[in-house]
Every structure is written in structure tokens, then in C-alpha cells.
Amino acid sequence: MAIISGRQGRTAFMALLTAGLLTGFGPGSASAAEVTEGQILQALTPKKPLTRSLSAAPPTQPAASAADSRFIDTLRNRNTRSLSSSEREQIAVIADTRPSIDLEINFEYNSATIAARARPSVEALGRALTNPDLKGSTFLLAGHTDAAGSDAYNQTLSERRAEAVKQYLVEKFGIAANDLVTVGYGESRLKRPDAPLDAANRRVQVVNLANQTAAK
């Protein structure tokens, strides 16, 4: 993918970026400034399944969950950049079945430094992840970028940003590092592929990887 270059290209890109940062998640979602601890907690709390009979679950489900748990355990304390493309894809498959929320966490331009305007969202996330209702859970922090720039650059940037959020949560909220798994997807999993430069694509997806079911 071509990188925007030249004075006109940079000017156009910065205009798009500035406009994007003022955009929320999209229709029906809270904006970065509006997200609350309660919204995050609700999104990440496993829902209690409807029980029809003792034999309702497919016989292969327990084995699959056990395999997922073993795989997740291998990811603890792994460096984000050490993950292979196949491991990233396996993580995505597991994440698609678990409670999750997309947070539009803004970073300083061309860096992994969390912007001051994004601190309230990260603070809300930290409070939610330390809530007793989510005790014992392992969380995935998946970094995503928009499509501006090269694939390789965006992949690295998404990894650095996921790690930056993890570091903040560990240092400010005392969350155990091995309870936070990080992965980067660059521009490969755009939330809005129809608008590749949209702010909704620049996000951190938080997923509750725990197999536990909320007792409610």
C-alpha cells in the first residue's frame, strides 16, 4: 500500500486525521469521551447462557475450551512482536466468541504515547478491569490502526500501542502483567473497511478471554 508523501499529501493526511479524532465510534456506540466504567464492565461481563438441558452443549465444546485455555496460557508474558501471523489469527478466532468492546484510544501523532484526551477512557478501562465482577479474567488488548501508511508500519505501530495500554494498566492499576495479553493487527482488521481512514479503525479492542460464566 502506498504511503502518503509530499507536502500536499501530508497536509491532506493531517486534515483527515484531525477530523477523524473528532469522530466517535460510529452509529449506536459511545464516543471516546463518553465511554464509562459501567459500559466497559457491562460489555466484558460474560453472559449467562440459557440452559435447556444438560446435554445442550455439543460434546466437543469442553475440549475446544480446554484447548483455547492452553493456547491462551502460552501467550502470557509473550512479547507482542514475537507473535506469528498464525498465532494472531488464532487469537482473533477465540476473541470473536468472547465478550469485547472497542475503545477509540487516541495516541500522539505517529507514536505509541497515549494522548491526554484519551486518559479518561484508559482510566475507565482500568477501573472496569479491576472490578470484582471480572476477578480471575484474562484480558486481550488488541491494537488496530487505520489504513494510512504501509502494512508493515501499521503492524508495528498497532503492537506498540497495545503494549502502551498494557503498561499503563499495570503501572497505574496494579493489574498483573500475565493477565493482559497483547496483540497487534495493524490495518488487517478494519472496523470500517468502507472508510479505511476513519477514526473508528484506530482502536484498541478489549476482550475478556476467561472461560468463566458470570454467576448472576
N, C-alpha and C positions, 0 to 999 in steps of 0.2 A: 504494500500500500504506500502511495507517495506521501512524503512528509510535506506539510505546508512550508514554503520557503519564500524568501524575498520580503521586502518591506511591506508590500501590499498584502501578501499572504499572512504575515504576522499580524498586521493591523486587523484584517478580517477575522483571523482566529481569535484574537483578544476580544473583539466585539462579540463574537459568538459565545466565548467563554463567560464574559461578564453577563450577558443576557441569560445564559444557562444557569448561573449561580443564583439568579433571582427566581428561578422556576422551581416549583415543588416537585413532589414525587410523580404527579400525574393525576388523572381523574380518580376521585374517590379515595385518595391517600393523603396522609398528613404531610405537610412540608417539613423541611429540616428544622425550622424554627418552632414548629408546633408539636413535634413528637414528644411524648411524655413517658415517664417511667411506667405508668399504668398501661399505655398502649403496647409498649415493648413486652411487658410482663404477660399481657393477655395473648399476644401473638406467639410467644415462645413457650407457653404452658401447654403440655401435651393434653389433648382432648381425650376424655374417657370414651372408649368405644362402646357402641351399642351391642349388648350381649344377647344373642338369640338362642344359642345353645352351646353346650360345652364342646361340640365338635365343629363350631362355625369356622374356626381358623383352619386354613389349608395345612396339611401335615408337614409341608416343607418350610413353613414360616419360622418356627423356632430355630431351625438350623441356619436359615438365612440371617436371622437376627444375631445369632452367635457368631457367624462369620463376619458380619458387619462390625460387631463389637471388637473382635480380634483385630480387624483391619484398623479400626479407629485407634486402638491401643498402640499400634505400630507408628502412629502419626504423632504421638505425644512427644513434645520437645524436639520435633524434627525442624530443621531449618526450612523455611518456606521455599527457598530456591532449590532445595535438594529434591523436591517432589518431581517425579516424572510425569509426562503427559498422560500416561495410562492411570497413574495414581490420582491425578487431578480429575480425570473423568470418572473414576470410581467414587471419589468423594462427591462429585456432582450428582451421581445416581442415588447415593444414600441421602444426600441433602434434600433431594426432590420429594422425599417421603416424610420429612420431619418438619416440625413447626419452625417457621422462619419469619424474618422481617427484613426489608431493605431499608437501610438508613442512608440518606444523602449526606455523607460526612465530607465537608469541603476541606481541601488542603491548600497550602500556599502554592502558588503557581509553580509548576514544574518541580515539585518536591513532595516529600512524604511528611512534611510538618503540618500537623493539624491546625487549621485556621482558627483564629479566636472565635469567629462566628459559629464554628462547629462544636465548640466546647459544650454548650448546653445539651446537645444530642448525645455526645460521648458520656457526659456526666449522668444523663438519664439512663443510658445503657449500663453504666457501671452499677447504678443503684438497682436496676432491674435484675442484673445477673447475680447480685449478692442477696436478693430477696429469698427468704426461707422457702418459698414455694418452688424455687428452682434448685434447691440444695441437691448436690450429688450429680448434677448435669455436666456434660462436657459440651462446649460451645465451639462452633466453627465460625471463624471470621474470614469471609471470602471477599477479596478485593476485586473490583471491576473498574474499568476505565471506559471512556468513550472512544470513538474511532479516530480521533485526531492523532497523527503520529504513526510510527511504524509498529508492526505487530510485536517485534522483539522489545522495543522501548516500552510499550504499554504493558507487556507481560511483566517486565522488571518493576515498573512503577506500581502496578497493582500489588505485587508481592511486598514491596517496601511499605506501602500504605496499610496493608493488612497487619504487618508486623508493628507498625507505629501505633495502631489502635490497641493491639495486644499489650505492648509495652506500657501504654497509658493505663490500661485497666489493671495490670499487675502492680504498677507503682502507686497509683492513686487509690485503688480499691482493694488491694491485697488479694486479688484473685490468683489462685495457684496457676503458674505458667502451664503446667501439664493438663489443665482443664480447658485451655484455649488452643485450638488447632487453627493454624492459618494456612491459607492457600490463595494464590492469585490466578485470575483468569484473563487479565488484560482486556482486550476488546472482543474476546471469543464468544462471550455470552451476553450480548447486548440486551438490556431490558426493553429497549425500543429500537429494534433493527430498522424500522422505517424512518427513524430520526437519529442517525449514528452519532451526532454531536450533541444530542440533548443531555441536559444535566441529570436526567433520571438514570442514565447509563453510568455516571460517575458515582458509585455507591459502594457500601460495604454491606454484604448480606450476612446476617447473623442467624445461625441455625442451631437449634437445640438437638444435639446428637444423641441424647440419652434415650435408652430403650424403655425407661420407666414410664408408667401411665399415671397421670395425676389422680390422686385419691380425692375426689370431690363428690 
